Amino acid sequence: MNVEKPEPIPPPGMAAGALDGATDLSRSIAEVTSALRAAIDRLGGAIENARRPGQPLATVAAVTREAPLASLFVAFLLGIAVARRR
């Protein structure tokens, strides 16, 4: 009775490793893309709700249309205040 050892399976080559890495990267990019799309949809809905009459963005837009220079001055002062905190 003569039993032969099976030949070992060679490890995957460099090309197979590169393909596995590319597949993993592609899946990761797809997951990030879908998460970003969901976040953008939620943000878009929040902005749309805030633009309704009587909501904060609608009020800010109306004030900006009526007094653009005063709004610019307030935004400038707010920017200075934020920059100094850092």
Buried (B, 14 or more C-beta within 10 A) or exposed (E): EEEEEEEEEEEEEEEEEEEEEEEEEEEEEEEEEEEEEEEEEEEEEEEEEEEEEEEEBEEEEEEBEEEEEEBEEEEEEEEEEEEEEE
